[in-house]
Amino acid sequence: MSATSSFPIRSRELALGAALLALIALIFWLQGSAYATRMLVEAAAYAIIAIGLNIQWGYAGLFNVGIMGFIVAGAFASVLMTFPVNEAFWAGTGAPLLGTAILWLIGAVIVVGLISQLRRIGLPQGLVTALTVISGAVAFMVVTAKFDPATVAIEAEAGFIGGFGLPVGVGWVAAGVVAGAIAYVIGKICLGLRADYLAIATLGIAQIIKTFLRNADWLTRGTLTVSPLPWPVPTPSEIGFLWSRSLYLAVTAAILLVIYLLMERAYRAPWGRMMRAIRDNEPAAASMGKNVDGRRLEIFVLGAMLMGLGGAILVHFTSIFDPSGFVDLNHTFLIWVMVILGGAGNNRGAIFGAVFVYIVWTMSEPVALTVFSLARDWGQSVFGWVAPADLDSRALQMRVFVIGLTITLVLRFAPQGVLPERRRVD
């Protein structure tokens, strides 16, 4: 790319960055430092998740609409690692029963996995498939029978299992590992599917993960929630509200910066060029000897790890884990809007889109309240209009309208995003 052709793009990036900074400064002035800092922490966590989706969709063209599943799985993994130990669980009968059930689960997985590979010794594929289905059904019933007494004992004696009391950093690493492991299993099964089938599969699996965590009272306390969660920095009760949030923002921003630099380096490396070649022309890449399925699995797992990490950062900042609080609107659709608005394939665009869209999402309610209040006062004084009693409660619903309007305008006037991917012209 020549300097002349890159100049307008760089000028646009600088202009949009300056406008975003001015918008953030305005929010600090209008809403106060505590509110604006909280918003920026959450926006930075969403930016990490958006980069995860950006490398899946922008680098490899993988249509993942199960983002929420990876977020909630990573969040729970971090909660499990970092929440204080529940002594009642370890002292009761539920712990040994649960350990036995887990051993049965591991054994069942190994047996079913071995049966699924019997075709390697010459058995017909149809027979192997039938044996795998039958053994899987039997294993499910046996393992369920082992887990039932353990879960009943845990809920009766301890409420739930608690955590391991490890540092928050360990929990965040575990969040990425667990989300990546789930993505590996999903990818091995689903990445060979067409894009629309992959979307359906990931959406369904995300709902399965959320439903399991919401109903596993022995593991997550279900709708009773788990709180307060530990922070990686001193809490507000220790150093003050604003200072603690500022430190949390600094940690999150540092993680975001490291991830961005690593992803940019990967994008420009041979690995990144290979991923874009697979995205743009899969048959040609395969004819050159590239392992298309293997590379797609790599990037699917990597993106999911970032989603799990972002989910862990979010849940620790809010200091409460509630599986019911994870919804597709906030934790899938909104992230897609961030990536589409910013520009798929451009990590700077993903970060810009995440921060801007989250600001719009967060500020829609107070702005709508102000507009509705002015409309009510002026309408009554000028026209004698009597506003509906629930006018203020409708302000929250303006979020969806404003986000929908925003993405519609972007798709109309900047279909590649406001910061589209820079494509080299050789």
N, C-alpha and C positions, 0 to 999 in steps of 0.2 A: 504494500500500500504506500502510495507516495505521500509526501508531506502535504501537498496541496489538497489531496482528497481526504486526508485525515483531519485537516484543520477544522472544517465545519463540525465534525463529530466531536472533537475535543472541545470546541467552543460551546457546543450544546451541553456537553457533560458539565463544564464549568458553570454555565448559566443555570442549569437545573440544580446543581449542587448548591450554588449560592442562594437560589430561591428557596430550597428546602431548609437551609440554615436560617434564612430570614423567617420562615414559617415557624421553625422551632423556637427562635428567639421571641417571636410574637406570643407563642403559647406560654413560654416562661413568664412573660410580662403580664399576660391576662389571667392565667390560671395559677401561677405561683410555682416555685421551684420544686416543691414536693410532688405535685401532680405531674409536672412535665418530666421530672426524673423517672417517676414510675412508668410513664408512657414510653420513655426512651429505652428503659430496660426491657420491657415487653416487646417493643419494636425490634430491638437487637436480637432477642431470642427468635422472633419470627423471621428475621433476616437470615439466621443460621438455617432455619427450616426451609426458607425460600431458596437458598443456595443448594440445599439437598435436592429439592424438586428441579431446580434449574439444570443441574448436571444430569439428572435422569431424563428430563424432557429436552432441554436445550442441547446437551451433548450427544444423547443417544436416541432421542425420539421415543422414550418409554412413557406411555400414558398411564400414570399412576394416580388413581383417585382413592387410594386407601391410606392417604397421608395421616389421617386421624389415628389409624391403628398403630402406626409406628410411633406417633407422638405419645399416645397413652401407654404403650408398652415400655417405651424408654422412661417415661415419668414414673411408672410403677417400679421398674427395676431400680431406679435411683432411690425411691422411697424405701424399698425393701432393704437396700444396702445401708442406708443412713439413719433410718428411724431408730430410736432407742430400743434396746433389747426388752422384750416382754418376759420377765422372769416367770410369770404364771404359766406361760406356754411351755417353757423348758422344764419346769418342775412338775407338770401334769403328765397325764397318760397320752395326751394327743401327740407329743413330739415323737416318741418311738413308733406309734401307729403310723404317723405321717412318713417317717423314714422308711418303714417297711413298704408302704404304698408307693413311694417314689422308686424303690428298688424294683418292685413289680412293674412299674411303668417303664423303667429303663429296659428291663428284660423283655417286656412285651414289644417294645420298639425294635429291639435287636432281632427278635424272632420273626416279626412281620417283615422286617427289612431283608433278612436272609431268605425268607420264602419268596419275596418279590424278585430275587436274583436267581431263582432255580432254572430260568431259561438258559443260564450259562452252562448247565450240565446237560442240556439237550431236551428238556421238557418243552412241550408246545406252549406258545405264548398264551393261548386261550386258557389252558389249564392253569398256568402260572397266575394269570389274572384272577381266575375263580378262587384259587387257593389263597391268594393275597386278600381278597375281599372277605372270605370266610374267616381267615385267621384274624383279620383286623376287627371284625365284628365280635369274635370270641374274646380277643384281647381287651376290647373296650368294656365288655361286660365284666370281665375278671378284674380289671383295674378299677372300675367304678365301685365294685363290691369291696375292694380294699380301701378305697378312699373314703367311703361313706362313714364308717365308724370313726376314722381319724378326724374328719371335719366336724362331726357331731361332738366329739370329745373336746376339740379345740374351742368351739363356740360356747360350750357349757362351762369349761374351766377357765379359759383365758380371754374369751371374746374374739381374738384373732392372734396371728402368730407374732406380730410385731416386726422388728427389723434386726439388723446386725450391729447397729451403732457405729458404723465406719465413717470416715471423713467424707464430706460432700464430694470432693474430687473423685474419690473412688466410685461413688454413686453415679457421677456423670459419665465416667468411663464405662461403667456397667450398663448405663442407658444406651450408649452407642453400640456396645457389644450385643446386647439382647435384641435391639432393633435390627442390627445387621444379621444376626442369626435367623430371626424370623424372615427377613427379606431373602436370605439364602434359600430357605425351604420353599418360600413362595416362588422365587425365581426359578428354581430347578423344575417346578411344576408348570408355571404359567408363562415364562418368557418365550416359549415357543408358540404361544397363542397370538392371534391377530390383535391389533391395537385395541379394538373395541371389546374383545373378549378379555384381554388383560385388565382393562378398566373395570369390567364387571367382577372379575375374580378378586382384584385388590379391594374393591368396595365391599364385597361380601366378607372377606377375611377381616377387614377392619371392624365391621359390625360384630363379628364373632369374638374378636379380642375384647372389645368394649363390653359386650354382653356378659362374657365370662367374668371379667373383673368386677363388673357391677353386681353380679349375683354370687360371687365367691366371698361371702361374709367372713369366713374363716381366714381368708387371705388378705382382703382389702377393707374389711368392715363394711363393704357395700356402700349403701347410701348414708351410712353414719359418718363417713369421711375419716381420714387420718390427718391429724394435725396436733401441734404445730411442727412443721418440718424445719430441720436445721438449715442454716445459711453458711456459705463458704466464707463469709466476712462477719464481723461483729454485728449483732442484731440491733434494731432501734432502741431496745431497752438498755443496751450497753453503751452506745455512743451517740444516740440521738437519731431521730427519724431521717433527716435529710442526709447526714453523713453516712449512715448505713446504706441508704439507697444509692448514694453516689459511689460508694465503694463497690456495690453490687454491679452498678452500671460499668465501672471501670473494668471489672473482671470479665463481664459479658462482652464488652467492646473489644478487649484484648483477645478473647477467644475468637470472636468474629473476624478480627484482623488477621490472625494466624490462619484461619480457615480460608479466608479470601486469598491470601498470598499463596498458599499451597495449591488452591484450585487454579489460580491464574498460571502458576508454574506448570501444573499438569496440563492445562489447556494448550500451552505453547510447546509442550514436549511432544515427542513422537506418539506417546500414548493418546494425547488429546487429538492429534491429527488423525490417528487411526479411528478414534471414536466418531469423529465428524464424518470420516469417509464411510463408516458403516451406516451412520444416520442418513447420509445423502444418497448413497448408492450401495445398498447391501449386497446385491449380486456381484457387483464389481469388486467389493472388498473381499467377499468370500472366494472369488476366483483368484485373488492374489494370495490366498493361503491364510487369511486372517480367521481366527477363531471367533466368529461372530457371536455365538451363544455365550462363550466364556467371557468375552469383553462386556457384553450386555449384563451378564450376571455381576461382574465386578462393579459396574457403575450403579446398578440397582442396589446392591448391598451398601456401597459407599454413600449414596444419597439417603438411604434409610437410616444409616448410622447418624448422619447429621440431623435428621428429623427426630430421632430418639434423644440426641443430645439437646436439641432445642426444646423438646418437651420437658426434659428434666430441669433445664434452667427456668422455664416458665413455672413449673409446679413448685419448685423450691422458693421462688420469689413470692408467689401467692401464699406459700406456707400451708397449703391444704391440698390433699389429694382426694378428689371426688370423681369416680369414673363417669358419673352422669353429667359432669360438667364439660366433658369433651363431646362436641357436636360437630357434624359435618360442615355446617355453615361457617363456624369460626376456624376450624382446624383442617379443612380441606378446600372448600370453595374460596375462602378469603386468601389462602396461600396461592391458589391458582391465579387469582386476580392480581396478586403482587407480582408474580413472574410474568404474566401476560402484559401487564402495564409497563413493567420495567424493561422487558425485552428478553425473550428466551435466548439462551446461549451466551448472555453477557452477565457476568457475576456482579459487576457494578450496577447493572440494571436491576438485578434481583434485589440488591441491598437498597437501592433507591426506591424501588417499587414497594418493598416491605415497609420501609419507614414512612413513606408518603401515604400508602393505603391504610396503615395502622393509625396514622394521625387522623385521616379522614374518618375512619371507623370510630375512633375514640371521641373525636370532637363533634361528630354529627349530633349527638344528643344535647350537649350544652348549647350548641349553636341553634339547634331546632327549638329548644326551650326558650331561648332569647327571641327568636323570630315569632314563635307562637304567642309569647307574652305581649310583644309589640302589636301583633295582629289583633289580639283580644282587646287590648286597651284602646287602640286607634279605632277598631271596628265598633266598639261600644260607644266611644265618645263622638265619632263622626257619623256613623250610620245607624246606631242603636242596635248593633248586632250582638246577640247573646251567644257566647262561645259554648261549645259542648263541655259538659262537666269533666270529661276525661281527656281534655285537650292536651294537658301536660303529659299524661301517660302515653300519648301517641308519639312523643318526641323520640322515644327509643326505637320505634319502628322506622324512623327516617334513616337509620343506618343502612338498612337493606336498599332503600330507594336511592340514597346517595351513591352507594357502592355500585349499584346497577347502572346508574346514570354515568358514573365515572368510567366504568369498563366499556360502556356503549360508545362514549365519546372517543375513547382511546382506539377501539377497534375501527371506528369510522375514520379518524384523522391520522392515526399512527398504528396501523395494523401489525407492524413488527415490534411495537413497543416504543416508548420514548427514548430508550437507549438500546437500539438493536445491536445484534451481534456484528462485530467487525469482521468482514470477510476479506481475506487477502486476494488480490488480483495479481497473478503472476504474469 
